[in-house]
Amino acid sequence: MLLGIRIENFGLFEDDCVGALLDDIRKDPEQSSLAIEAGVDVAHPLNGLEALIGRNHTGKTMFFSFLSFVQGCVMRGPAMASTEEGRSGFVNLLLDPDKPVAATLCFQFLHPQSKEKVYCEYMLVIRANEHGKPHFEKEELRFFMTSMDEVTTILFFENGKGYIQSQGQKMEGEMNDSQTAALHAYGALKQFYFINRTYREIMGWFFVRFQKDQVKQIPDDVTPGGHKHLHFEGSNARNVLLYMKKEYPGEYKQLVAKILDVIPGLHEKDEIGVLNFFKKPDILALFLLLLADPNPRPLLLIEAPDEGLYHDMVDALAREMREYSFSHPHCQIFFTTHNPYILENLSPSEIWVFCRGEKDRIDIKCAGSMPIVEELYQQGVGMGAIWYAGHFDD
């Protein structure tokens, strides 16, 4: 599970943090409680369900783009990641062209034997050479358990040279290519468990890009055969449904029953009707299928999932996302929204408010650090109502 993200020198992000990093987690909880009472902003670890809100052009989409960029750097290298998904090159991603991009990601896992909580914090620094081509300048993976006195570095590489630490043994290494992440190279090996675990977590992030008009996205001649996971556009929905029917019949029956109960546009109220409907499903059906995945991804990132949905369908989607976070305690959903209704079943610590600060920079704050919001929530006022009343705005 992802607990915190720090962004440095990317787009309009100068140095911003969402969630809590390792140093924050190691602080005394009593200190954080006293800070909140004093109105001081404190770090709130990310939960299973998190909403990103704020006015237009305040950085919510850019935040998702940053995470996509980090994933691309780790999996395919910074040069390729800088030109994917419409990005116009590394130097154009920088707030300050003389500084590197840096990312710090804090994860929580369970130890495979003791089941003790384990914290892994991965930092990568990417800088351009004299020709503007980006490369890995530094990577570091720090490891900590509550039974330990100090944090241990288990991976460290600078300009392609470094070491990994495994079972008390330090092994030096050197990368052949400045475009290959050390996390990618060593994370592919199962014997380095927590390096591998961190790598697989980042590799599993799924950026949902369903569109309201799904009919335009799904071709008439979809290739037959079962697919294990949905495509990011949802264009293989019927293939995934057929895969579930064969490999996970129990989950398949539950999903069919749920779709029959929730989707109002079904003309045939039976299994055949559901299969026919998924030739051209609507966006709510795609989300129901995504959230029913028997092998869920560690993190789903969704922009405006409620867009275009009728109010009772928004309620149904909110319930399904909450149920997903309960059913899969080690998986997460981050979503953006402009709809206060979808926030009604969230708590202050599950909402992050984006706004423009000084010099047009992005400013991010957790609603749980706003004393008035916390007080209203404790009195029984819903987060949607608090937002609609203007308590999140400057």
N, C-alpha and C positions, 0 to 999 in steps of 0.2 A: 504493500500500500504506500502511496505517495503522501508524505506528510508536509512537505514544503518545497517551494521553488523560489530561487533567487535569480533575477534577470539583471544583467549588467550590459549597458551600451548596445541595446538592440532596439531599432525603431525609435520610438519616443520614450522607451524605458531607460532611464539613466542608471538607477540602482534601486530595484523594487523587489519586494518579497511577498509571496502569497503562501500562507501556512507557516510552519515552524521548521527551522533547521536544527542540526544536531546540538549546537551550543544552546539553543533555546530550550530544547527538550531536557537537557541536563540541569537546567536551573531548578531551584527549589519552587515547587508549586505554590507555596504560601506567598512567595515574593510576587508571583504573577497575580494572585488574587488581590493582594494589597494594591498593586499597580492599577488594576481595573477600577477598584473603588476610588482611587485618586484621579481617575480619568486619563491615565497614561496608556498609550497603545501598547499591547503585548502581543506576543506570537500565539496564534491559534492553530494547532495542527489540523491539517485537512481531514475531512471525514469521508464517509462513503458516498455522500451526496452533497454537491456544492453548486451553488448558483452564482453566476457572475452578472451583476447588474450595473447600470449606469446609463447616462445619456449617450446618444449617438457619437461616434468618433472619440471615445474615451479609452480605447485600447483593448476591448474585450476580444475582438477578432485578432488583433495583433498578438495577444497573449497566446491564443491557440496556434497562431503561425509560429511563434517562438518555440513552442513545444514540438511542433511538426519539424521545424528546422533542427532542433536538437536530436530528434529521432533520426532524421535523415543523415546528420553528421556521423552519428554512431554507426549506423547501418551501411551507409554508402559513401561517406566522406564529405567534408565541408564544401569542396568545390561543386559537387553535384547537388548537394542540399541548397546551395546558394542560388541555383537556377531552377529548382523545382517549383511547381505550383505557382508559376507566374512571378517568382522572385527575379529581380533584375541584376543579380550579381552581389558578391559579398560586400563590397565597399558601399553599396547603396542600402545595405541593411544597418549600417552603423550610425549611431547618434553622433559620436565623435570619431572621425576617420583615423585619428592618431592612436586610438585605443583598441584593444581586442574586445571581442564578445566573450562574455563569461556566463556560464550557467552552473548553478549548484542545486542538486536534487537530493532530498533526504527521503529515504524509504524505511519502512518498518516491515520486517519479516519475522517468522517464527523459526527458531533453531530446529532443525529436522529431528534431533534426538531429544533434547531437553524441553522443547517447546517454549523456551524462554524468548522474550522479545529481543530482537536484534535490530540495530539501526545501522544502515549503510548510507553514507553521504558521498555522492559522486559529484566531482567538479571537473569541468572541462573549460579550457581557455583556447580560443581560436583567433589567430592573428593573420593578417595578410603579409605576404612578402613584398619586395620592392616592385613587383609587377602586378600586385593586387590579387594574387592567387592565395586563397586561405589555406591554412594548415593547422594541425594540432600543435599548439605550443606547450600545453600542459594538461595532464589528466591525473586525478587523484581520487582514490576510493578509500574512505575512512570507515572503520568498523568499531561498533561499541555495543556492549551488553550491560545491563544494570549491575551485573555481578563483577564488572571490571572497574578498576580505578581510573584508568586512562584510555583514551581513544587510540586505536591502532590503525596505522596506514597499511592496507593490504594490496594496494596497487598505486604506483607512482611512476609517471613517465614525463620527462621534459625534453622537448625537441627530439622525440623519438627514442630516447634512451632512459632506462629506469629499471624497476624491479617489481616483483610481486612477492607477497608474503603468504605462505601457506603452511599450516601446521607447525609454526615456529621456524620454518625454513625460508630464507630470503633467496630468491632466484633472480638474477639479473637478466635483462633482455634488451633487445634493440629492434625497432620496427624497420622493415624494408622501405616503407612508403609513408610519407607524412600525411597522406590522405586516409590511412587506416587507423582507426581508433584502437588503442591498446585494450579497451574494454571489449571491443568486437573480437579481437584476436584471442584473448584469454577467456572471454565470456562464452565462447563457443565450446569450451572444454568443461565437462561436467565435474572433473576432479577439483576444480576451484569453485566450490559450491556457491559462495556469496558473490563472487565476481560473476559467475554464470547467472545467478538469481537476479542480480541487478540488470544485467544485459537483457535477459528475457523479459523483464518488467518493461523496460523502455521499448523493446522490440514489439511488445504486445499492445501498445497504445493504438486505439482505433478512432480515427477521425470520421465522424458520420457526416455524409454530405447528401442526405436524402433531400429531394425537392418536392414542393407542393404538387407540381404537375408531374407525377410519376409516370403517367402514360407516355410521355415523350422520352423517358429514359429507358424503358424496357422494350427491347426489340420483339417483333412478332415471332421470330424464329430462334428462340432461346435454345442453346445447346442442351440436349437431354442429359440426365445423370444427376446424381446427388452431389451437393456441395456442403462442406462442413460448416462454413461461415458465410455470412452475408458479405457481398461486395460493398464498398463504402457508398456506392450510389443506390444500393438495394436492387440492382438489376437482375440478380439471380435468386430472388425471393422464392420462387416456386421450386427451384432446385434444392434450396435449403430445407424447405418444408418436406419435400420427398425424402431427403436424407434423414431428417428427424423421424419420419414415419417408419423407416426401415431400422435405423440404429437405436432410436430412443422412443419406442411406441408409447410408453407411459407419459412422457413429457409431451409427445405429439398429441395425445388425446386431450390432455389438459389445455394445450394451446388452442386446439380446435374449439373446445367448449368455451374458452375465454373469448375467442374471436366471435363466436356465435352470440355471446352475451353482450359484447361491447360494441361491435361494429354495426351501425344502423343501416348501412347500404347493402346488406346481403339480401338477395331476393330468394335464394334457396337456402333454407335453414337446416343444412345437413353437411356432412363431410365433403360431399361432392361440390356443394355450393362454395365451401371454403377453398377447395382446390381450384375451382374455376375463378373465384375472386382473386386469387393470387397470381393469375396471369397478368392482371393489371391492378395491383393492390393500391389502396390509398396510404397516406403517410402514417396514420395511426396503426394500421395493420403491420407496416414495416417495423415500427417501434416495438409492437407486441412480439413480433418474431425475433427481433434483435435481443430483447430482454429475456426471451425464453431459451437462449442459447445454452445447451447443456455443458458446453466448455467455454465459459465466458472469458472475455478479454479482461486484463487487469484494470484498464481505464478506457471509458468511453467519453469522447469529447464531442458535444453536440451544440451547434449554434441554433438558437431559437426553435426548440423542438415543438413549441406550442403554436408556432406561426400558422395561421390558416385553419386552426381547429376551433370548433364550436365550444362554448364554455363547459358543457358537460363532458366533452371529449378531453378538454384540458384537465379536468378533474380525474378522469380515468387514467390519463397518462401520468399525472402526478402520483397517483396511487401505485401504479406499476413501477415507477422509478423508485419509490420508497420501499416497496416490497422487494425489489431487486437488491437494494442496499442491505436489507435484512437477510435475504436468502444467501447472499454472497458477501460475507463480511470483509473479505480481502480484495474485493473489486470496488471500483469507484465510477461515479458519473459526474463530470463537470459539464454544466450547460449554461448558456447565456439566455437571457429573457428580458423582455420589456413588459411582461404581463404580471401584475401583482397577484393574480389569483393562484398561480402555480407556486407561489411562495408560502401559501397558507399552512402547509404541513412541514415547513422548515424552521429551524431554530436560528438565533442570531449568529452562532459560530459557523453556520453552513452558508452564509451569504457574504460575498465580497463585493464591495462598492468601488467602482472605477470612476475617476473623474480627472479633469485637467487641472494641474496645479500651476505653480509659478513657471514662467518661461515656456508655457505650453507642454510641460512634462506631465507624464502620467502619475497619478497618485492613487494608491490602492489601500483600502482599509477594510478590516473585517467588521461586520455589523456588531459582533460580540464585543468589540472594544468601544462601542458607543454607549455610554451610561444610560441615556434616555431611552434608547432602543431596548436595552436589557431590562430596564425597569418596566417599560410598557409590556414587554413579552411576559415577564413574571406575573403581571397583573391579568394576563389572559388575552391580551390583544394580539391578533395574528400578524405575522410578518408582512403579509400583503397589505393589510390595513395600515400598518406603520409606514410602509413605503408610500402608499397612496396619500398619506397625510403629510408627506414631505420631510420626514425625519432623517432620510438618508442623503438629502440634497444639501449643498452648501448654503 
